Amino acid sequence: MLVTLSIRDIVLIDRLDLDFAPGMSVLTGETGAGKSILLDSLSLAIGGRGDSDLVRHGEAQGQVSAVFDVPAGHAVRSLLRENGVDDDGDVILRRIQTADGRTRAFINDQPVSVGLMRQAGTLLVEIHGQHDDRALVDPDSHRTLVDSFAGLQGDVEKTGAAFSAWRTAEKAVRDHEARIETARQEADYLTAAVDELGKLAPQSGEEDELAARRTAMMQVEKIAGDLNEAFESLNGSASPIPELSSLLRRMERKADQVPHLLNGPVSALASALDQLEEARGGLEMALRETDFDPRELESVEERLFALRAASRKFSVPADDLGALCEKMAGDLADLDAGEGKLSALKEQAVACRAAFDAKAQKLSEKRVKSARALEKAVAAELPALKLERARFIVEMSSDPDNPGRTGIDQMEFHVQTNPGTRPGPMMKVASGGELSRFLLALKVSLADKGSAPTLVFDEIDTGVGGAVAEAIGLRLARLAATVQVLTVTHAPQVAARAEGHFLIAKEAAAKDRVATRVKRIDEAHRREEIARMLAGSVITEEARAAAGKLIAQAETDAA
């Protein structure tokens, strides 16, 4: 429900904070006091059309904030979460209107589009008046109300799921037919391609592995010649090792004769021979480790080049060649076994359509009963609203050839205002006063079904007599037992039944400036205001007594 409405610098309102309670609240005051400004402000806060004329004269901008207390499972919270808006605690809608015509929208202090604010506002508040058709102009909303009246939302969801399953099955048929046709047109190409790729048998990651192996073998090939040449120098016929070994032996035999001359050279020469032998052994080991079959390098290169050639030919990365081969093989399989699979898919689509048709037909039958029951419920409310000669009609048509997620039915609310006249759409046939009373009868019949948690009625009692105003007040009070009701009224019979009463008046705010003020009035002031509504500018004791009688009667009826 609406908890708080805060307005800053909107038309004649400079600063206003209103707190609302559950049940029924009325706003009264002299004509021109600013009641419409309150509703325009609330409309702005729930996503209504902005206008630079709404900004108080001389100010750069105006602002309206509306705070709503809604339960955890309310649809508006799901909407906010789906759009990345925090939904913890109260839901706060804030709208800034600038004097240059621009507006900014915020929900829970997060910037949002006006469209999202309007969606949220629709789930939170309905504003109705003699000339306000927002809740009734769309026939889709009529179908939703009929469904809500009989609690058919579960049936609608099941029908929608069956519709989706049918559409999915039909799409599967179309996709398979397209694949068969494509495969048929490319059969020769696909056969050759699958044969070629099947022989190649590409593996994921194979290109990188072959490229790494090829690089490693080419590097080894480059150094193998140098290693072999070095080894031949130490191990071949030109090796100095045998000659040096022979020289060392001769010198060792003569070292005893002149040790002071040969011991040093002999030791150095022996050490050099040891180093040469170690080098020869190391080169021999390195040659063994770098030994590879050149045919392996050739094989790796051939495989690598074949993969890359296939990649270029089929315009896919080498790693995707295997998947491409599987897809092409699948296309060929579809061509070979396509008719059988297509037949199965068509049978499934037919079965899904039959399941949808059955659910849609069952839903349609329930809607007929719901529509007739709603007609009776509304008809029961009409006599007291001085519409006893009028009829409320739920015009329903079913078109199985034009199905949708909600079934096969279209609905529109029609009325017949007098016997002998032609029934027609309620928005076109009913006058302003009749429309507001039809709307009230409809809302009372629906109670809390398919309704926003806050309903605002703008002077729906205009132009009606005391008995009708009494009936309107009684029904608004009944409606307030299930939803929050705010109503702007000139009828004392309506005001007497309110649980909260707000008085709207103009006051001087500064030199040559006035401001609209709104205050919640206590019981004594409320009796005086209702007396004013009864008597006019001069309040008599008789008017005060009549006001007291209206309030007492309302309290008795409520008890």
C-alpha positions in Angstrom: 0.0 0.0 0.0 1.0 3.7 -0.3 2.6 4.7 3.0 4.0 8.2 2.3 3.6 10.8 -0.4 6.1 13.6 -0.4 5.8 16.5 -2.8 8.2 19.4 -3.4 7.5 22.4 -5.7 4.7 21.0 -7.8 2.3 23.6 -9.1 0.8 25.2 -5.9 2.4 22.8 -3.5 5.7 24.0 -2.1 6.3 21.3 0.5 4.0 18.5 1.5 4.4 15.2 3.3 1.4 12.9 3.7 1.2 9.6 5.6 -1.5 7.1 4.6 -2.9 4.1 6.5 -4.7 1.0 5.3 -8.4 1.1 4.6 -10.3 4.0 3.1 -9.0 7.6 3.1 -10.8 10.6 1.5 -9.5 14.0 0.3 -12.0 16.8 0.4 -11.9 20.6 0.0 -13.3 23.5 -1.9 -13.3 23.4 -5.7 -9.9 24.6 -6.9 -8.2 23.9 -3.7 -5.7 21.6 -5.4 -7.1 18.1 -5.2 -6.1 17.4 -8.8 -2.6 18.5 -8.1 -2.2 15.7 -5.6 -3.4 13.1 -8.1 -1.1 14.6 -10.8 1.8 14.4 -8.4 1.0 10.7 -7.6 0.7 10.0 -11.3 4.1 11.6 -11.9 5.6 9.4 -9.2 4.3 6.1 -10.7 5.5 6.9 -14.3 2.8 9.2 -15.6 3.6 11.8 -18.3 5.8 14.6 -17.2 5.2 18.3 -18.0 7.3 21.4 -17.3 4.0 23.1 -16.2 4.0 20.9 -13.1 7.0 22.7 -11.7 6.1 25.5 -9.2 6.5 28.9 -10.7 10.0 30.3 -10.1 11.6 26.9 -9.2 14.1 25.0 -11.3 12.6 21.6 -10.5 9.9 19.8 -8.7 10.0 16.3 -7.0 7.6 13.7 -5.9 8.4 10.6 -3.8 6.0 7.7 -3.1 6.8 5.1 -0.5 5.0 1.7 -0.7 4.9 -1.1 1.8 4.5 -4.3 -0.3 4.7 -8.0 0.8 7.8 -10.1 -0.1 6.0 -12.1 -2.8 4.5 -9.1 -4.6 5.0 -9.0 -8.4 6.7 -5.6 -8.2 9.6 -7.1 -6.3 10.2 -9.7 -9.0 10.1 -6.9 -11.6 12.7 -4.9 -9.8 15.0 -7.9 -9.3 14.8 -8.8 -13.0 15.9 -5.2 -13.8 18.8 -5.2 -11.3 17.1 -2.9 -8.8 17.5 -3.6 -5.0 14.1 -4.5 -3.6 14.9 -4.8 0.1 12.5 -2.9 2.4 10.0 -0.4 1.2 9.6 0.3 -2.5 10.4 4.0 -3.1 9.5 5.7 -6.4 10.9 9.2 -6.9 10.5 11.4 -9.9 12.2 14.7 -10.6 10.5 17.1 -13.1 12.6 20.0 -14.3 11.3 23.4 -15.6 12.9 22.7 -19.0 10.7 19.6 -19.4 13.2 16.8 -18.6 12.4 14.2 -16.0 14.5 11.7 -14.0 13.2 8.6 -12.4 14.5 6.6 -9.4 13.4 3.4 -7.7 15.0 2.8 -4.3 17.5 5.6 -5.1 18.7 3.8 -8.3 18.3 5.6 -11.6 15.8 3.8 -13.8 13.9 4.4 -17.1 10.5 6.0 -17.0 9.2 2.9 -18.7 10.3 0.7 -15.8 8.9 3.2 -13.3 5.6 3.0 -15.2 5.6 -0.8 -15.1 6.2 -0.7 -11.3 3.6 1.9 -10.8 1.0 -0.1 -12.7 1.6 -3.0 -10.2 1.3 -0.7 -7.2 -1.5 1.9 -8.0 -4.6 2.2 -10.1 -6.0 5.7 -10.6 -9.7 5.8 -11.8 -11.9 8.7 -12.6 -14.7 9.7 -14.9 -12.2 10.3 -17.7 -9.5 7.8 -16.8 -9.5 4.7 -18.9 -6.1 3.3 -18.2 -7.3 0.2 -16.4 -10.0 -0.6 -19.0 -8.9 0.5 -22.4 -6.9 -2.7 -23.2 -9.1 -5.8 -23.8 -6.1 -7.9 -22.6 -6.7 -6.5 -19.2 -10.4 -7.6 -19.4 -9.3 -11.2 -20.0 -6.9 -11.0 -17.1 -9.6 -9.7 -14.8 -12.0 -12.5 -15.8 -9.2 -15.0 -15.2 -8.5 -13.5 -11.8 -12.1 -13.5 -10.8 -12.3 -17.3 -11.2 -8.7 -18.0 -10.1 -7.7 -19.3 -13.5 -4.1 -18.1 -13.4 -2.8 -21.7 -13.0 -4.8 -22.8 -16.0 -3.4 -19.9 -18.0 0.2 -20.8 -17.1 -0.4 -24.4 -18.1 -1.9 -23.3 -21.4 1.1 -21.0 -22.0 3.5 -23.8 -21.3 1.6 -26.1 -23.7 1.7 -23.3 -26.3 5.5 -22.9 -25.9 5.9 -26.7 -26.2 3.9 -26.7 -29.4 5.8 -23.8 -30.9 9.1 -25.4 -30.0 8.0 -28.7 -31.7 7.0 -26.9 -34.8 10.3 -25.0 -34.9 12.1 -28.4 -34.6 10.2 -29.6 -37.7 11.0 -26.5 -39.7 14.7 -26.7 -38.7 14.9 -30.3 -39.6 13.2 -29.7 -42.9 15.7 -26.9 -43.6 18.6 -29.2 -42.7 17.4 -32.0 -45.0 16.9 -29.5 -47.9 20.4 -28.1 -47.4 21.9 -31.5 -47.1 20.1 -32.6 -50.3 21.5 -29.7 -52.2 25.0 -30.3 -51.0 25.0 -34.1 -50.9 27.9 -34.6 -53.3 30.0 -32.0 -51.6 29.2 -33.4 -48.2 30.0 -36.9 -49.2 33.4 -35.9 -50.6 34.1 -33.7 -47.6 33.2 -36.3 -45.0 35.3 -38.9 -46.9 38.3 -36.5 -47.0 38.0 -35.5 -43.4 37.3 -39.0 -42.3 40.6 -40.2 -43.8 42.4 -37.3 -42.3 40.8 -38.0 -38.9 41.9 -34.7 -37.3 42.2 -34.4 -33.6 41.6 -31.4 -31.3 45.0 -29.9 -30.4 46.8 -31.9 -33.0 48.1 -28.9 -35.0 49.8 -27.3 -32.0 51.4 -30.7 -31.0 52.7 -31.3 -34.5 54.0 -27.8 -34.9 55.9 -28.1 -31.6 57.4 -31.5 -32.7 58.4 -30.1 -36.1 60.2 -27.1 -34.5 62.1 -29.3 -32.0 63.3 -31.7 -34.8 64.3 -28.9 -37.0 66.4 -27.4 -34.2 68.1 -30.7 -33.6 68.8 -31.1 -37.3 70.6 -27.8 -37.4 73.1 -28.8 -34.6 73.5 -32.5 -35.6 76.0 -31.6 -38.3 78.2 -29.6 -36.0 78.1 -32.3 -33.4 79.1 -35.0 -35.9 82.0 -32.9 -37.3 83.3 -32.3 -33.8 83.0 -36.0 -33.0 84.8 -37.0 -36.2 87.6 -34.6 -35.3 88.2 -36.4 -32.1 87.4 -39.9 -33.1 88.2 -40.2 -36.8 91.4 -40.8 -38.8 92.5 -37.2 -38.3 92.0 -37.4 -34.5 95.1 -36.1 -32.6 94.5 -38.5 -29.7 96.5 -41.5 -31.0 99.5 -39.4 -31.8 99.4 -37.6 -28.5 99.0 -40.9 -26.7 102.2 -42.3 -28.4 104.1 -39.1 -27.7 103.1 -39.2 -24.0 104.3 -42.8 -23.7 107.7 -41.9 -25.1 108.1 -39.0 -22.9 107.0 -41.0 -19.8 109.9 -43.5 -20.6 112.4 -40.7 -20.6 111.0 -38.7 -17.7 113.0 -40.8 -15.2 116.2 -39.7 -16.9 115.5 -35.9 -16.6 112.6 -35.6 -14.2 113.2 -31.9 -13.6 112.6 -31.2 -17.3 109.8 -33.6 -18.3 107.6 -34.2 -15.2 105.6 -31.0 -15.8 105.0 -31.5 -19.6 104.1 -35.1 -19.1 101.5 -34.3 -16.4 100.0 -31.5 -18.6 99.9 -33.7 -21.7 98.2 -36.6 -19.7 95.6 -34.1 -18.4 95.0 -32.8 -22.0 94.5 -36.4 -23.2 92.0 -37.0 -20.4 90.0 -33.9 -21.4 90.0 -34.9 -25.0 88.7 -38.3 -24.2 86.0 -36.8 -22.0 85.0 -34.5 -24.8 84.8 -37.3 -27.3 82.6 -39.3 -24.9 80.3 -36.3 -24.4 80.0 -35.7 -28.1 79.2 -39.4 -28.7 76.4 -39.2 -26.1 75.0 -36.0 -27.6 74.9 -37.6 -31.0 73.0 -40.6 -29.7 70.4 -38.3 -28.0 70.0 -36.2 -31.1 69.7 -39.1 -33.4 66.3 -39.1 -35.2 64.8 -40.5 -38.3 64.6 -37.8 -41.0 61.6 -39.7 -42.3 59.8 -38.8 -39.0 60.3 -35.1 -39.6 59.0 -35.6 -43.1 56.0 -37.5 -41.8 55.2 -34.8 -39.2 55.5 -32.0 -41.8 53.2 -33.9 -44.2 50.6 -34.3 -41.5 50.9 -30.7 -40.3 50.6 -29.3 -43.9 47.6 -31.6 -44.6 45.8 -30.3 -41.5 46.5 -26.7 -42.4 45.5 -27.2 -46.0 42.1 -28.7 -44.8 41.7 -25.8 -42.5 42.1 -23.3 -45.4 39.9 -25.4 -47.6 37.0 -25.6 -45.2 37.5 -22.2 -43.6 37.6 -23.4 -40.1 40.5 -23.6 -37.5 42.3 -27.0 -37.6 41.0 -27.8 -34.1 37.4 -27.5 -35.5 37.9 -29.9 -38.4 36.7 -32.9 -36.3 33.5 -31.1 -35.2 32.9 -30.0 -38.8 33.3 -33.6 -40.0 30.7 -34.7 -37.4 28.3 -32.0 -38.4 28.6 -32.9 -42.1 28.2 -36.6 -41.3 25.1 -35.7 -39.3 23.7 -33.7 -42.2 24.3 -36.7 -44.4 22.7 -38.9 -41.8 19.7 -36.5 -41.8 19.5 -36.9 -45.5 19.7 -40.6 -45.3 17.4 -41.1 -42.4 15.7 -37.7 -42.5 12.3 -38.7 -43.6 11.9 -41.0 -40.7 13.1 -38.5 -38.2 11.0 -35.8 -39.8 7.9 -37.9 -39.5 8.6 -38.5 -35.8 9.1 -34.7 -35.3 5.8 -34.0 -37.1 4.0 -36.5 -35.0 5.4 -34.8 -31.9 4.3 -31.4 -33.1 0.8 -32.7 -33.8 0.7 -34.2 -30.3 1.8 -30.9 -28.7 -0.8 -29.0 -30.7 -3.5 -31.4 -29.5 -2.3 -31.0 -25.9 -2.5 -27.2 -26.3 -5.9 -27.3 -28.0 -7.2 -29.5 -25.1 -5.9 -27.1 -22.5 -7.0 -24.0 -24.4 -10.5 -25.4 -24.9 -10.8 -26.4 -21.2 -9.6 -22.9 -20.2 -12.1 -21.3 -22.7 -15.0 -23.3 -21.1 -13.9 -22.1 -17.6 -13.7 -18.5 -18.9 -17.3 -18.7 -20.1 -18.4 -19.7 -16.6 -16.2 -17.0 -15.1 -17.5 -14.3 -17.5 -21.2 -15.2 -16.7 -20.4 -15.2 -12.9 -18.7 -11.8 -13.2 -21.7 -10.4 -15.1 -24.0 -11.6 -12.3 -21.7 -10.1 -9.6 -21.5 -6.8 -11.3 -25.3 -6.8 -12.1 -26.0 -7.3 -8.3 -24.1 -4.0 -7.6 -25.8 -1.9 -10.3 -29.3 -1.2 -8.8 -27.9 0.5 -5.8 -25.8 2.7 -8.1 -28.9 3.7 -10.0 -28.0 1.6 -12.9 -30.8 -0.9 -12.4 -31.8 -0.7 -16.1 -28.2 -1.2 -17.3 -26.5 -4.4 -18.2 -22.8 -5.4 -17.9 -21.7 -7.9 -20.5 -18.4 -9.8 -21.0 -18.2 -10.1 -24.7 -16.1 -13.2 -25.4 -15.0 -14.7 -28.7 -12.8 -17.7 -29.3 -10.6 -18.3 -32.4 -8.8 -21.7 -32.4 -7.1 -20.6 -35.6 -5.4 -17.7 -33.9 -4.0 -19.1 -30.7 -1.6 -17.5 -28.3 0.1 -18.1 -24.9 -3.1 -17.1 -23.1 -5.3 -19.4 -25.2 -7.8 -18.8 -27.9 -10.1 -16.2 -26.3 -10.6 -12.5 -26.6 -12.7 -10.5 -24.2 -14.0 -7.0 -23.9 -16.3 -5.4 -21.4 -19.6 -4.2 -23.0 -22.5 -2.4 -21.4 -26.1 -1.6 -22.3 -27.1 1.5 -20.5 -30.8 1.3 -21.2 -33.2 -1.4 -22.5 -33.6 -1.3 -26.3 -30.2 0.4 -26.9 -27.4 -1.4 -28.6 -24.7 -2.8 -26.3 -21.2 -1.7 -27.0 -17.7 -1.3 -25.5 -17.9 0.2 -22.0 -15.4 2.9 -22.8 -17.5 4.1 -25.7 -21.0 3.6 -24.6 -21.1 4.7 -21.0 -21.1 8.4 -20.0 -18.5 9.7 -17.6 -20.7 9.2 -14.5 -22.0 5.8 -15.7 -18.4 4.7 -16.5 -17.2 5.5 -13.0 -20.1 3.6 -11.4 -19.6 0.6 -13.7 -16.0 0.7 -12.7 -16.8 0.8 -9.0 -19.2 -2.2 -9.4 -16.5 -4.1 -11.3 -13.9 -3.4 -8.7 -16.1 -4.3 -5.8 -17.0 -7.6 -7.6 -13.3 -8.4 -8.1 -12.4 -7.2 -4.6 -8.6 -8.0 -4.2 -8.5 -10.2 -7.4 -6.4 -8.7 -10.2 -6.1 -5.4 -8.5 -3.2 -3.2 -7.5 -2.8 -2.8 -3.7 -3.8 0.9 -3.9 -6.8 2.1 -5.7 -7.4 5.9 -6.2 -10.8 7.1 -7.2 -11.1 10.7 -8.5 -14.5 12.2 -7.9 -16.4 9.2 -9.2 -19.4 10.5 -7.3 -19.7 13.6 -9.3 -23.2 14.4 -10.4 -25.0 11.7 -8.4 -27.7 12.1 -5.8 -27.6 11.3 -2.1 -28.8 7.7 -2.5 -26.3 6.9 -5.2 -23.5 8.7 -3.2 -24.5 6.6 -0.2 -24.2 3.4 -2.3 -20.9 4.5 -3.7 -19.5 5.2 -0.2 -20.7 1.8 1.1 -19.0 0.0 -1.8 -15.8 2.0 -1.5 -15.7 1.0 2.2 -16.3 -2.7 1.3 -13.5 -2.5 -1.2 -11.2 -0.9 1.4 -11.5 -4.1 3.4 -9.2 -5.9 0.9 -7.2 -3.0 -0.7 -6.2 0.5 0.2 -8.6 3.0 -1.2 -8.0 6.8 -1.6 -10.8 8.8 -3.0 -11.2 12.5 -3.9 -14.9 13.3 -3.2 -17.5 16.0 -2.9 -20.1 13.7 -1.5 -20.6 13.8 2.3 -22.0 10.3 2.2 -18.7 9.0 0.9 -16.5 11.1 3.2 -18.5 9.8 6.3 -17.3 6.3 5.6 -13.6 7.1 5.5 -11.2 5.9 8.2 -8.8 8.8 7.3 -9.9 12.2 6.2 -7.6 14.8 4.6 -8.6 18.4 4.1 -7.2 20.3 1.1 -7.1 24.1 1.1 -5.3 27.1 -0.3 -3.3 29.4 2.0 -1.2 32.4 1.6 2.4 31.3 1.5 4.1 34.7 0.8 3.3 38.0 -0.7 1.2 37.4 -3.9 1.7 33.7 -3.6 -0.6 30.9 -2.4 0.1 27.3 -1.6 -2.0 24.2 -1.4 -2.0 22.7 2.1 -3.2 19.3 3.1 -3.8 18.1 6.7 -5.3 15.1 8.3 -8.2 16.2 10.4 -9.5 14.9 13.7 -13.0 13.7 14.4 -14.3 17.2 15.4 -12.9 18.9 12.3 -14.1 16.0 10.2 -17.7 16.5 11.4 -17.4 20.1 10.5 -16.0 19.4 7.1 -18.8 17.0 6.3 -21.3 19.5 7.5 -19.8 22.1 5.1 -20.1 19.5 2.3 -23.8 19.2 3.2 -24.6 22.8 3.7 -22.2 24.8 1.6 -20.5 28.0 2.8 -22.9 28.6 5.7 -22.8 25.7 8.1 -26.0 25.3 10.1 -26.7 23.2 13.2 -28.9 21.1 11.1 -26.0 20.4 8.8 -23.8 19.5 11.8 -26.5 17.1 13.1 -26.8 15.5 9.6 -23.1 15.1 9.5 -23.1 13.4 12.9 -25.8 11.1 11.7 -23.9 10.1 8.6 -20.8 9.4 10.6 -22.7 7.4 13.1 -24.5 5.4 10.4 -21.1 4.6 8.8 -19.7 3.4 12.1 -22.8 1.2 12.6 -22.4 -0.3 9.2 -18.7 -0.9 9.7 -19.3 -2.7 13.0 
